[in-house]
Amino acid sequence: MSFWPEFRPELPRGFRGAGVSAGLKGSGEKDVALIVNDGPDYFGTAVFTSNQVVAAPVIWSRQVVRDQQVAAVLLNSGGANAATGPVGFADTHKSAEQVSKLLEISSSDVAICSTGLIGVRLPMDEMLAGIVQAHSCLSPDSTEDIARAIMTTDSKPKIANYEKDGALFTGVAKGAGMLAPSLATMLSVILTDAKVENTWADAVFRKVCDRTFNRIDSDGCTSTNDTVLFLSSGASGKVMTNEDLEEALLAVASSLSKQLIADAEGHTKIISITTINAKSERDAVEIGRACARNNLLKCALGGQDANWGRVLAAIGTTNAVIDPLNIDVALNGVKVCIASSPGEDRSKVSMDGELIEILIDLNVGTESATIFTNDLSAAYVHENSAYST
């Protein structure tokens, strides 16, 4: 299974963007991105972190999207601008004002996204200069530059495209750790030149996010800055039906979410956990999530140990409706557990590949869901123990 599709360099019609190095990162890599919507439509909506401790840009952007009008998005890596107090919010406001001045738009139509170390102010001289620099090189062919400018511990940019009836959907994302519902240390922007109806576009977008970004769970940790934005310029003139919009958004968001988990910090295995025949979809999600957050199971899979007993133990910690004596578990196609008892010999399970597929059959209903996660490795512990140094 390939998680890294080919992508188109150009943004959807009506959008220009740039990604530049402003000096926020000591590495000198790109760290400021600017996306401009030239219309004619300016629809914008977003979902944000569920963490109660939120960064200044999240507070700001929540206000921006209230009227579902977004004319520009400013993103930066190299600093989260979280836990920085009133001065941090003032910095966010100042950044939005810089964008609004250059574009001659209202700062209340400028969404802001930041990612990086928590508890450190952004170097505002560099930030403001970076905005000017980004504005000076705006281009419709800037997808990869934008994606690279928001990377932190990511090893590669995350980009996805989907074309539907002449309308283009393009998404970029960043995130390699703290990937857990809802969202996590993850930023994403999805753009389209399709024409959408605001009310149901917002509802469809939220539904899609719940079934994609909120179904990856790297380490059970949720950050302060998580944001997924959806913007429409309407520049193609192509009108999207509810069903077509859901299809396109699902394709882009699903690809991006899988790329995120495929680049998880320190991982050696990508793990899909599919629960079928559950009483409800909520139960299926809860069980998949319990397995994704079970460190014993994740360590076992990282060590190529097909320990299905740890799957059953994780299932039993949930409030889902189950029959404890009638659960089936398959690992990479081998049914190692039948009716909550030993099935085929687990030595038959091939664990050599990067992808491990867990199939849990609850035998109590008809609903299903899939959660993606990764193993827990020594490399993950090392990377996160040294993050701030």
ZAMARGU-4260 file (C-alpha; in steps of 0.2 Angstrom, whole numbers, plus 5000, padded with zeros to 4 digits):
<rodrens>
0) 5000/5000/5000 | 5007/5017/4995 | 5004/5032/5006 | 5013/5044/4995 | 5004/5049/4979
5) 5010/5060/4965 | 5004/5078/4967 | 5002/5093/4956 | 5012/5108/4959 | 4999/5121/4955
10) 4985/5127/4968 | 4967/5127/4963 | 4962/5142/4952 | 4959/5158/4962 | 4973/5154/4975
15) 4991/5160/4976 | 5004/5155/4989 | 5022/5155/4994 | 5033/5146/5007 | 5049/5155/5012
20) 5063/5154/5025 | 5061/5169/5037 | 5074/5163/5050 | 5061/5156/5063 | 5070/5139/5062
25) 5089/5138/5066 | 5090/5125/5052 | 5087/5139/5039 | 5073/5128/5031 | 5057/5136/5025
30) 5046/5142/5040 | 5033/5154/5034 | 5019/5151/5021 | 5006/5163/5014 | 4990/5157/5005
35) 4979/5170/4996 | 4962/5168/4990 | 4958/5179/4975 | 4940/5174/4974 | 4927/5177/4968
40) 4921/5167/4983 | 4929/5168/5000 | 4921/5153/5009 | 4932/5147/5023 | 4928/5135/5038
45) 4939/5125/5050 | 4940/5113/5064 | 4952/5115/5079 | 4960/5106/5093 | 4950/5099/5107
50) 4963/5104/5120 | 4957/5116/5133 | 4974/5125/5132 | 4975/5133/5115 | 4987/5143/5106
55) 4985/5162/5101 | 4983/5158/5083 | 4969/5146/5087 | 4960/5159/5097 | 4962/5171/5083
60) 4957/5159/5069 | 4941/5154/5078 | 4935/5172/5077 | 4940/5173/5059 | 4930/5158/5053
65) 4914/5163/5062 | 4907/5172/5047 | 4914/5159/5035 | 4924/5172/5025 | 4943/5169/5024
70) 4954/5179/5011 | 4971/5173/5017 | 4980/5160/5028 | 4997/5163/5036 | 5006/5148/5043
75) 5022/5146/5051 | 5033/5133/5059 | 5047/5136/5071 | 5036/5141/5085 | 5019/5137/5091
80) 5015/5154/5099 | 5006/5144/5113 | 5007/5148/5132 | 5014/5165/5127 | 5001/5175/5136
85) 4993/5191/5130 | 5009/5196/5121 | 5007/5180/5111 | 4990/5185/5105 | 4996/5203/5101
90) 5009/5195/5090 | 4996/5185/5081 | 4986/5201/5079 | 5001/5210/5072 | 5005/5196/5060
95) 4987/5197/5053 | 4988/5216/5052 | 5004/5214/5041 | 4995/5202/5029 | 4980/5213/5028
100) 4991/5229/5024 | 5000/5220/5010 | 4984/5212/5003 | 4973/5227/5007 | 4960/5216/5015
105) 4953/5216/5033 | 4964/5207/5046 | 4948/5199/5052 | 4948/5188/5036 | 4966/5182/5039
110) 4967/5165/5047 | 4983/5161/5057 | 4991/5144/5060 | 5007/5141/5070 | 5017/5125/5075
115) 5033/5122/5085 | 5039/5123/5102 | 5026/5128/5115 | 5030/5142/5128 | 5042/5152/5117
120) 5037/5169/5108 | 5040/5170/5090 | 5054/5182/5084 | 5043/5195/5077 | 5056/5205/5067
125) 5059/5189/5057 | 5041/5184/5056 | 5035/5201/5049 | 5049/5201/5037 | 5045/5184/5032
130) 5027/5189/5028 | 5034/5203/5017 | 5045/5190/5008 | 5031/5178/5006 | 5020/5191/4998
135) 5033/5196/4986 | 5034/5179/4978 | 5016/5173/4978 | 5013/5161/4964 | 4999/5148/4959
140) 5013/5135/4958 | 5018/5134/4976 | 5010/5119/4983 | 5026/5110/4989 | 5034/5126/4995
145) 5019/5129/5007 | 5019/5111/5013 | 5038/5112/5017 | 5036/5128/5026 | 5025/5120/5039
150) 5035/5105/5042 | 5043/5102/5060 | 5048/5084/5064 | 5041/5079/5047 | 5053/5069/5036
155) 5043/5074/5020 | 5029/5086/5014 | 5012/5080/5014 | 5001/5084/4999 | 4985/5077/4991
160) 4975/5082/4975 | 4958/5076/4968 | 4949/5082/4953 | 4930/5081/4951 | 4921/5087/4936
165) 4934/5101/4932 | 4936/5107/4949 | 4953/5104/4959 | 4954/5100/4977 | 4972/5102/4985
170) 4977/5099/5002 | 4993/5101/5012 | 4997/5095/5030 | 5010/5093/5043 | 5012/5082/5058
175) 5023/5068/5063 | 5019/5066/5082 | 5005/5070/5094 | 4993/5064/5082 | 4977/5059/5091
180) 4959/5064/5092 | 4954/5077/5090 | 4967/5082/5077 | 4983/5084/5087 | 5000/5093/5082
185) 4993/5094/5065 | 4990/5108/5053 | 4981/5106/5036 | 4974/5117/5023 | 4962/5111/5009
190) 4958/5122/4995 | 4946/5121/4980 | 4941/5131/4965 | 4924/5123/4966 | 4908/5133/4970
195) 4900/5127/4986 | 4885/5132/4997 | 4892/5138/5014 | 4880/5129/5026 | 4881/5111/5019
200) 4899/5113/5014 | 4903/5117/5033 | 4893/5101/5038 | 4901/5090/5025 | 4919/5096/5030
205) 4916/5092/5048 | 4909/5075/5044 | 4924/5071/5033 | 4937/5077/5046 | 4928/5066/5059
210) 4931/5051/5048 | 4948/5055/5042 | 4960/5066/5053 | 4951/5061/5069 | 4954/5042/5065
215) 4973/5043/5066 | 4980/5041/5083 | 4999/5040/5084 | 5002/5042/5102 | 4986/5048/5111
220) 4993/5065/5113 | 4983/5081/5108 | 4992/5098/5105 | 4987/5116/5107 | 4988/5122/5089
225) 4978/5109/5078 | 4969/5117/5064 | 4961/5110/5048 | 4955/5124/5036 | 4944/5122/5021
230) 4944/5136/5008 | 4934/5138/4992 | 4938/5152/4979 | 4924/5147/4967 | 4935/5152/4952
235) 4932/5136/4942 | 4913/5140/4941 | 4910/5122/4944 | 4895/5119/4957 | 4898/5105/4969
240) 4883/5094/4975 | 4883/5088/4993 | 4888/5071/4987 | 4902/5077/4975 | 4909/5088/4988
245) 4910/5074/5001 | 4918/5062/4989 | 4932/5075/4985 | 4935/5081/5002 | 4936/5063/5008
250) 4948/5058/4995 | 4960/5072/5000 | 4958/5071/5019 | 4960/5052/5019 | 4976/5053/5009
255) 4983/5067/5020 | 4978/5058/5036 | 4987/5042/5030 | 5002/5052/5025 | 5003/5059/5042
260) 5003/5042/5051 | 5015/5035/5038 | 5027/5048/5044 | 5024/5046/5062 | 5039/5050/5073
265) 5051/5035/5076 | 5039/5022/5069 | 5044/5006/5061 | 5026/5000/5058 | 5010/5007/5051
270) 4995/4999/5059 | 4977/4999/5053 | 4964/4993/5065 | 4947/4989/5058 | 4933/4984/5069
275) 4918/4976/5060 | 4901/4970/5065 | 4900/4982/5080 | 4884/4988/5088 | 4887/5006/5083
280) 4900/5015/5073 | 4905/5024/5089 | 4908/5007/5097 | 4919/5003/5082 | 4929/5019/5084
285) 4931/5017/5102 | 4938/5000/5101 | 4950/5004/5087 | 4956/5019/5097 | 4958/5009/5113
290) 4970/4997/5103 | 4979/5012/5095 | 4983/5019/5112 | 4988/5002/5120 | 5007/5004/5123
295) 5009/4985/5126 | 5001/4981/5110 | 5010/4994/5100 | 5027/4988/5108 | 5023/4970/5103
300) 5019/4974/5085 | 5035/4985/5084 | 5044/4969/5090 | 5035/4959/5077 | 5026/4949/5090
305) 5008/4944/5085 | 5001/4945/5102 | 4983/4945/5099 | 4979/4943/5118 | 4984/4961/5120
310) 4971/4966/5107 | 4957/4957/5117 | 4964/4966/5133 | 4962/4983/5125 | 4945/4979/5118
315) 4939/4975/5136 | 4944/4992/5143 | 4931/5000/5132 | 4912/5004/5136 | 4908/4997/5119
320) 4894/4983/5117 | 4904/4966/5116 | 4901/4948/5119 | 4917/4944/5128 | 4916/4926/5123
325) 4914/4929/5104 | 4927/4940/5097 | 4937/4936/5082 | 4954/4944/5078 | 4964/4942/5062
330) 4982/4949/5060 | 4988/4952/5042 | 4974/4940/5036 | 4978/4926/5049 | 4963/4922/5061
335) 4973/4920/5077 | 4958/4922/5088 | 4941/4914/5085 | 4927/4916/5098 | 4939/4924/5110
340) 4950/4908/5110 | 4966/4903/5101 | 4963/4901/5082 | 4977/4899/5069 | 4995/4898/5075
345) 5001/4916/5077 | 5018/4910/5069 | 5009/4910/5053 | 5007/4929/5054 | 5020/4938/5043
350) 5026/4954/5052 | 5040/4958/5041 | 5032/4972/5031 | 5029/4990/5036 | 5010/4988/5036
355) 5001/4978/5050 | 4982/4975/5048 | 4972/4971/5063 | 4954/4965/5059 | 4942/4964/5074
360) 4925/4955/5072 | 4914/4959/5087 | 4899/4948/5080 | 4886/4959/5089 | 4880/4971/5075
365) 4883/4978/5057 | 4894/4994/5060 | 4912/4996/5056 | 4927/5009/5057 | 4945/5010/5054
370) 4959/5018/5065 | 4977/5021/5059 | 4991/5021/5071 | 5009/5016/5072 | 5021/5005/5084
375) 5030/5012/5099 | 5048/5011/5096 | 5065/5016/5105 | 5067/5029/5091 | 5050/5038/5096
380) 5056/5039/5114 | 5073/5046/5109 | 5066/5059/5097 | 5053/5066/5110 | 5065/5066/5124
385) 5077/5077/5114 | 5063/5088/5106 | 5066/5105/5115 | 5085/5103/5114
</rodrens>
